[in-house]
Amino acid sequence: MRKGTLIPESHNQTRALRKVCMYNPDLARYELHRVWTRELEGNMKKRSVSFGWAILFVTLLVACHGSGAGVTMPAAANIEGTKWLLTEVSGAPVSPMAGEKQPHILLDPAQKKITGFAGCNNFFSGYELDGSSLKFASVGSTRMSCPDLQMSLETEVFKALDKTSAWKISEDVLLFLDGRDILARFAMAQGDERATDSELKITGAVWQWVQTLYNDDRKAVPADPTNYTVQFQEDGTLNVKADCNQKGGTYSASAEERRLSIEITHSTMAACPEGSLEDEFVRGLTAAAIYFIKDGDLFIDLKYDTGTMKFSK
């Protein structure tokens, strides 16, 4: 306190607390109680508390309690197991472009993994959740290239995940926070959007190979996609048509991390005509690392980021 005044010395802190009450009442209440405790401890020997601090405490406490319910830690069950749709990142509103799906996240409490769509690519990461504290591990993603606007959005999403240190939910709005800064806002998905994306399902359909685009800009394009197909079965086996030969094998897929591995175990031994892409097609399948589906097409990223295979139904 300054001599002759009832206003606390840290007037900027007072104004800051009022502002935080509006946007993050839980954080403001915590900070207010911390400051009040420190003031009490400093005046214990005097056995008195300044009148200015008493008025300030009551005023801010009422304001903050009017902004939310109690000083409680958020329940982890609220953030985990729910699909959240991105509505704002880095202070800018987010809305999906025509024909595009909305960026979203899903935290899996069993595996402690986050999966989602960042605007162009699907991504995955681990996370640590402790009360209101939230930290994400390094993010992995598919390697699809998109228009500049979508790529810029994706960059901001990944930056927000990297900086996130806390979270808060208020009226079905999820906030990712870095101290007092709001990094991203999410709305709780409604209705059918709550379910895991059905588009992750790759079984049943006969996928026709459209092309492979390699990272050195080479392309492999079959003259007839119907001669190069793969069909994933529910039991973990797969059927492959590679030009003039029929092949089979096994696969494993992780919808959470979009990981895919394929092993060809048997094949017919016909001699395919000159110009056949049989070997290149099979090499691509057995080099599968990550998969995703966009606009109904299946994309398989190859190991070591060497290229991407595209399939259509």
C-alpha positions in Angstrom: 0.0 0.0 0.0 1.1 3.6 -0.7 0.9 5.9 2.3 -2.4 7.9 2.4 -4.2 5.7 -0.2 -6.5 2.7 0.0 -5.6 1.5 -3.5 -3.1 -1.5 -3.7 0.3 -0.7 -5.1 -0.1 -3.2 -8.0 -3.0 -1.4 -9.7 -2.1 -2.9 -13.1 -2.4 -6.3 -11.5 -5.9 -5.4 -10.3 -7.0 -4.4 -13.8 -5.4 -7.5 -15.2 -7.4 -9.7 -12.7 -10.6 -8.0 -13.7 -9.9 -8.7 -17.4 -9.0 -12.3 -16.7 -12.3 -12.7 -14.8 -14.1 -12.1 -18.0 -12.3 -14.7 -20.1 -10.9 -17.3 -17.6 -12.6 -17.0 -14.2 -11.1 -20.2 -12.8 -7.6 -18.8 -13.4 -8.5 -15.4 -12.0 -10.0 -16.9 -8.8 -6.9 -19.0 -8.3 -4.7 -15.9 -8.7 -6.9 -13.8 -6.5 -6.8 -16.3 -3.7 -3.0 -16.5 -4.0 -2.5 -12.7 -3.8 -5.0 -12.5 -0.9 -3.1 -15.3 1.0 0.2 -13.5 0.5 -1.4 -10.2 1.8 -2.8 -12.0 4.9 0.6 -13.6 5.6 2.3 -10.2 5.3 -0.1 -8.7 7.9 -0.2 -11.5 10.4 2.2 -9.8 12.7 0.2 -6.6 12.6 -3.0 -8.6 13.1 -4.8 -6.4 10.5 -5.5 -6.3 6.9 -5.7 -3.1 4.9 -9.2 -1.8 4.2 -8.3 -1.3 0.5 -7.3 -4.9 0.1 -10.5 -6.1 1.8 -12.7 -4.1 -0.5 -10.7 -5.2 -3.6 -10.9 -8.9 -2.5 -14.6 -8.8 -2.0 -15.3 -6.9 -5.3 -13.1 -9.2 -7.5 -14.2 -12.3 -5.7 -17.9 -11.5 -6.4 -17.2 -10.6 -10.0 -15.2 -13.8 -10.6 -17.7 -16.0 -8.9 -20.4 -14.5 -11.1 -18.4 -15.6 -14.1 -18.2 -19.3 -13.2 -19.0 -21.9 -10.6 -16.5 -22.3 -7.7 -12.8 -22.8 -7.6 -12.7 -26.3 -9.0 -10.4 -28.2 -11.3 -12.0 -29.3 -14.6 -12.9 -33.0 -14.9 -10.7 -34.9 -17.4 -13.8 -36.9 -18.6 -15.1 -33.7 -20.2 -12.1 -33.2 -22.5 -11.4 -36.8 -23.3 -13.5 -39.1 -25.5 -15.3 -36.2 -27.2 -14.8 -34.9 -30.7 -14.0 -31.1 -30.6 -14.4 -28.9 -33.6 -11.8 -26.1 -34.1 -13.5 -22.6 -34.2 -10.6 -20.3 -33.5 -6.8 -20.5 -33.5 -4.2 -17.7 -32.9 -7.1 -15.3 -32.5 -8.5 -15.9 -35.9 -11.9 -17.6 -36.5 -11.9 -21.0 -38.3 -14.6 -22.2 -40.6 -14.3 -25.1 -43.1 -14.1 -24.2 -46.8 -16.8 -25.4 -49.1 -16.6 -29.2 -49.5 -13.9 -29.5 -46.8 -14.3 -31.0 -43.3 -13.8 -28.9 -40.2 -10.5 -29.2 -38.3 -11.1 -31.3 -35.2 -9.4 -33.2 -32.4 -10.2 -36.3 -30.3 -8.4 -37.3 -27.1 -8.4 -41.0 -26.4 -8.2 -41.6 -22.6 -7.2 -45.2 -22.9 -4.1 -44.7 -25.1 -3.4 -41.1 -24.0 -3.3 -40.1 -27.7 -4.8 -37.2 -29.6 -5.9 -37.6 -33.2 -7.4 -35.1 -35.5 -7.5 -33.2 -38.7 -5.6 -29.9 -38.9 -7.0 -28.4 -42.1 -5.0 -30.4 -44.7 -3.5 -33.5 -43.0 -4.6 -35.9 -40.3 -2.3 -35.9 -37.3 -1.6 -37.8 -34.1 0.4 -37.3 -30.9 0.6 -38.4 -27.3 -0.5 -36.2 -24.4 -0.2 -35.7 -20.6 -3.3 -34.6 -18.7 -3.1 -33.6 -15.1 -6.0 -31.6 -13.8 -6.0 -28.4 -15.8 -2.5 -29.0 -17.1 -2.2 -30.4 -20.6 1.0 -31.1 -22.7 1.3 -32.6 -26.1 4.2 -34.7 -27.5 5.7 -34.1 -30.9 3.0 -34.2 -33.6 3.1 -36.8 -36.4 1.0 -36.3 -39.5 0.3 -37.4 -43.1 2.2 -35.5 -45.8 -0.5 -34.3 -48.2 0.0 -30.9 -49.9 -2.9 -28.4 -49.9 -3.6 -24.8 -51.0 -1.7 -22.1 -49.1 -4.7 -21.1 -47.0 -5.2 -24.6 -45.6 -1.4 -25.1 -45.1 -1.3 -21.8 -43.1 -4.2 -22.9 -40.9 -2.5 -26.2 -40.3 0.7 -24.5 -39.3 -1.1 -22.4 -36.7 -2.9 -25.5 -35.4 0.4 -27.3 -34.8 1.9 -24.2 -33.2 -1.0 -24.0 -30.8 -0.6 -27.7 -29.8 3.1 -27.2 -29.2 2.5 -24.2 -26.9 -0.5 -25.6 -25.0 0.1 -25.9 -21.3 -3.4 -25.8 -19.9 -7.1 -26.2 -20.8 -10.5 -25.1 -19.7 -14.1 -26.0 -20.7 -17.0 -23.5 -20.3 -20.4 -24.1 -21.7 -19.2 -26.8 -24.2 -16.4 -24.5 -25.4 -12.9 -26.0 -25.0 -9.9 -23.6 -24.6 -6.3 -24.5 -25.1 -4.2 -22.1 -23.0 -0.6 -20.9 -22.5 -0.7 -19.1 -19.2 -3.5 -16.5 -19.7 -3.3 -16.6 -23.5 -6.0 -18.4 -25.4 -4.3 -20.4 -28.2 -7.4 -22.2 -29.6 -11.1 -22.6 -29.1 -13.1 -25.7 -29.9 -16.9 -26.4 -29.9 -18.2 -29.7 -28.8 -19.4 -31.8 -31.8 -23.1 -32.4 -31.9 -25.1 -35.4 -33.0 -23.4 -37.7 -35.5 -20.3 -35.6 -35.4 -19.5 -37.1 -32.0 -18.8 -40.5 -33.4 -15.4 -41.6 -34.7 -15.2 -40.7 -38.4 -16.6 -43.5 -40.5 -14.3 -42.4 -43.3 -11.4 -44.1 -41.4 -12.9 -47.4 -42.5 -10.8 -49.0 -45.3 -12.3 -52.5 -45.2 -14.7 -53.9 -47.7 -14.1 -51.6 -50.7 -12.0 -52.6 -53.7 -9.4 -49.7 -53.9 -8.1 -49.0 -57.4 -4.6 -47.6 -57.7 -4.7 -44.2 -59.3 -1.1 -43.1 -59.0 2.0 -42.8 -56.8 3.6 -39.4 -56.4 7.2 -39.6 -55.2 9.0 -36.9 -53.3 11.4 -36.3 -56.2 8.3 -35.4 -58.3 8.3 -38.7 -60.2 4.9 -40.2 -60.9 3.8 -43.8 -61.5 0.4 -43.9 -63.2 -1.2 -47.2 -64.3 -2.8 -47.2 -67.7 -5.8 -49.1 -66.3 -6.4 -48.7 -62.5 -8.8 -51.7 -62.4 -5.7 -53.9 -63.0 -4.1 -52.8 -59.8 -6.4 -53.1 -56.7 -6.3 -53.9 -53.0 -9.1 -55.0 -50.8 -8.8 -55.0 -47.0 -10.8 -57.7 -45.2 -12.2 -57.4 -41.6 -10.1 -60.4 -40.5 -6.8 -58.6 -41.2 -6.1 -60.3 -44.6 -6.1 -58.6 -48.0 -6.6 -59.4 -51.6 -4.4 -57.8 -54.3 -4.7 -57.7 -58.0 -1.3 -56.7 -59.5 -1.8 -56.6 -63.3 -1.8 -60.2 -64.4 -1.2 -61.8 -60.9 -3.4 -62.3 -57.9 -1.7 -61.9 -54.5 -2.7 -62.0 -50.9 -1.3 -61.2 -47.5 -2.0 -59.6 -44.1 -2.2 -56.0 -42.8 -2.5 -54.1 -39.6 -4.1 -50.7 -39.3 -4.4 -48.3 -36.4 -7.2 -45.8 -36.8 -5.9 -43.7 -33.8 -2.5 -43.1 -35.4 -3.5 -43.8 -39.0 -0.6 -46.3 -39.2 -0.7 -49.1 -41.8 1.6 -52.0 -42.5 1.1 -54.6 -45.3 2.8 -57.9 -45.9 2.3 -59.9 -49.2 2.6 -63.6 -48.4 1.6 -65.4 -51.6 1.1 -64.8 -55.3 0.4 -66.4 -58.6 3.4 -66.5 -60.9 2.2 -65.3 -64.4 4.5 -63.3 -66.6 3.0 -59.9 -67.1 3.4 -58.0 -70.4 6.2 -55.5 -70.9 5.4 -52.1 -69.3 3.6 -53.8 -66.3 3.8 -51.8 -63.0 3.3 -55.0 -61.0 6.6 -54.7 -59.1 6.3 -51.0 -58.4 2.7 -51.4 -57.2 3.7 -54.2 -54.7 6.8 -52.3 -53.5 4.5 -49.4 -52.7 2.0 -51.5 -50.8 4.7 -53.2 -48.7 6.3 -49.8 -47.9 3.0 -48.5 -46.4 3.4 -46.4 -43.3 0.4 -44.1 -42.8 -3.0 -43.9 -44.4 -5.8 -41.4 -44.6 -9.0 -40.8 -46.5 -9.9 -37.5 -48.2 -12.9 -36.9 -50.4 -13.6 -40.6 -50.6 -10.1 -41.5 -51.8 -7.5 -43.5 -49.9 -4.0 -42.2 -49.6 -1.1 -44.3 -48.3 2.1 -42.5 -47.3 5.2 -44.6 -47.8 8.0 -45.2 -45.3 10.7 -42.6 -44.9 8.4 -40.0 -46.5 9.3 -41.2 -50.0 6.0 -40.8 -51.6 2.2 -41.2 -51.5 -0.1 -43.7 -53.2 -3.6 -42.7 -54.2 -6.5 -45.1 -54.6 -10.2 -44.6 -55.5 -13.2 -46.9 -55.3 
